[in-house]
Amino acid sequence: MNLLVTYMELLTPPPSAVAHPAPSGNLEIHAEHLSVDDYLALYRAIGVPLTWDLRLRMPVEAVAQFLSAPSTRTFVLREAGQPIGLCEFDAAEAEDVELTHFGLVPAAYGRRLGPFLLANALYAVWRAGTRRIWLHTDTNDHPKAQAVYARAGFQTYMQRMEDFPD
């Protein structure tokens, strides 16, 4: 499958998380160490509609190793205790950090929860001494993904067509 991939980066500190108050509801965001089963269940709930499959193609042991690595930081948005969003970083606390996965379960779409989760997670990672957060998004991602990233301060630095396994 051939997809247009857009690479974006954040080079300036994001606004304080206080600038992005929680929308109404019983919401919490925390950096969490999810079990492999809980992580994969949330990953599927968010990613299946967007054709995410990277972690699903990995052996379970590799997913466990990734989740337990000191360089991995996973923020989970919960509503009334139930996980509804994920913001995952690789190389957290390094100067260059990749935002590897970000999304909400479809039932949470349209409530401004994505910007709330993203702003809080970016602020927490940046505070750890990061100078650049980068990501890539493609044509299979949510149609509003690039706009959400741009509003958070990300700028496009490259676009190219890439081949992905079907």
Phi, psi and omega in degrees: 000135181256124182231148172279120180251130179249126178259131183229154179218153176244118185248356178235153182302138176288160177299156177307144179299336178298333179289349180238076182295157180296134169298168182298150179128170180270078188248143175217144174236128177218149167288127185229154171252090182285150170292161179301315181297315180294320179298310183295326177295316178292318179302315179295315183300323179277314194273334183303315178295341182255008181061033172292135177214358184307305182289333180287335178275348181279146172299149182305322180296323179290323177295316179300318180295316178300313183295329182268355181294142178297340181276352181263133176227123183241122176256134181240131173265125179240143174239120184051038177087346183268133179290128180230356181205156184218136173224111190242134181238144172245140183073030178305143181073013172259174179288327177245117183240136176261129169277104189272323179215138178209129178178174180235155172293148184305328180295343181264357180298150171081009182247010180066024179280330178299307178300324178297311179297311182300312182300316182291319179291316179300316181299316180296318180290318182297321180301337183281001176110014179288146174247345182206132171241129181233164180204168167228145179226155182225179186294346176276344182290171181306139183302336181265002185304308183298323179293321178296316179297318180297318178295333178279354177110358179288145176236144178288134175239351177193146171225140176199156176279134180227150177266135177233150178296145178288000000 
